[in-house]
């Protein structure tokens, strides 16, 4: 049985998913999203998976939580809290979990995982906190303020760094 080469090319092209992503992502495949954090105080994000790609922007916040959305060799495509995308080498990322406050005003840090517990601190927007655990709508966090370690609970609606299905 002979196949028409034009029909085969058409079938192959139609079966490729349509997306705005690069060829590198198609080669590597998209991954199930998961969180990691920026490992250093100064990290360059590239437009593609490699140092030969131009630098898109620079992160200057150690612990910043990012979502890994794709992989290519030792490079990870990440989404940051502002919904910007870039490629980072795996050595620049840590599996250690952090969250960042995304509230418009200040968000309370509570002594327990409920609204009726005592407020032990308040955090403004863009404060990075170590994530210790998740209990329903609450995240156990830890941060340092003025040399003092503060540990408490923040409502998950006030932070970026947690998947909807966690907790």
N, C-alpha and C positions, 0 to 999 in steps of 0.2 A: 504494500500500500504506500503510495506517494503522498507526502504532505506539501501543501503550498507554503513556501517559506514566508510569504507576506502574511498569511493567516497566522502562522506561528509567532512571528514578531509582534503582530497585533495582540494576540492572546497574552504574550509575555508582558507587554507594556500595560495592558489593561489590568493585569493581576498585581502590578506593583502598587502599593498603597500611595495615595496622593497625600503629600505633606510638604511643608515648607522647610523641612530639615535638610541638613547637608548629606552628601553621599557617605561621609564618615559615619553618620548615625545609622544609615541604612545598612552599612557593612557590619556595624557592631550590634545593631538592634537596640531598641529602646528598652530600658529596664524598668521594673516596678519602682516607683519613686520611694526614696527613703532619705532620712536626714543624716547629715554629718555636720561638722563645724570647721571653720577656718582655723588652721593650726598656728599661724603666726600673726604678728601685728602688721605686716606688710606683704600682701600677696597680689600678684598680677593675674587678671583673668584675660584670656585670649579669645579671639573670635572663632578659632578652630582648635582642634586637638593637637597642639604642638607649639614649641617655642618659636617656630618659623612664622606662625600666624601673628598678626599684629595684636598688640595689647589693647583690649577694649576699655578696661578700667582697672583701678587698683582698690583692693580692700584694705582698710587700715584698722580693722576691729577684730582682734583675736577672740575666738569663741563664737563668732557670728554663725548662726545656724543657716544652713543651705540645704536645698533639696537636690539630690542627685537624680537626674532624669534620663541620662544616657551615658554610655561608656564607649571608649575607643582606645584599645591598648591600655596604657597607663594614664589616660586622660578621662576626666569626668566632666560632663556637661551639667552645670548646676543652675538652679534658680534661687535668687536671693530674696530677702523679705520685700524688696521693692518690685519684684517680678521681672528683674533683669536677668539675662542669661549670659553665661560665659563658660569657658573651658579652663579647668584647673588640673595640674598634675596631681596624681594621687598622694605624693609626698607632702602636699600643702593642705591636706584634709585630715581630720581626725574623726574617729567613730564616737568620741566623747560627745555627749548630748548637752546642748545648751538651748535656751529659748531667749527671745528678745521681746521686750514689752512693745506693744503696738497700739496701745490705748491713745486716745486724743489728749486726755488730761493726765491725771495721775491715777495709778491703779493701786489698790491696797494689797499688802502682803498680810495674810491672816495667820493667827496662831494655830488654827485647825482648818480642816477642809470643809468649812461651811460659812455661810454669810453671817451667822450670829456670833462667831468667835471674835476675839479681840484683834484689832488692827495693830500690827507690830511695826509696820513700815509702809511707806508709799513710794512707788517708783514712777518716774516720768517716762516718756516715750524713748525708745531705743536703748534701754538698759539691758545688757546681756547678763543672764543668770544661769547658773549650772542647774540642769534638770536632774532631780534625784528620783522622782517617781511620779506616777499619774494615778489619780483615784477619781474616776468619773469625770466631772467637770473641773477638777482641781489638779494643779501641778505643784508638787513639792519642789521648791527652788532654794538655791543658796547663792548669796552674793556677799561681797565685801564692801563695806561702807566706812570710810574713815578708819581703816584698820580693824574694824569689828566685823565678824562674820554674822550675817543675818540668815536665818533659816526659817522658812514659813511656806504658806500656801497662797497661790495666785490663781484666779479663775482663768481657765484655758482660753476663754474668749478674749483675754487681754494680751495674749502672746502669739508669736509665730515660732514654730519649731516642733509642732506635734501634728501627726496625721489624724484625721477624723476617726479612724478605727482604733486608735490607741486608747488604752485606759478602760 
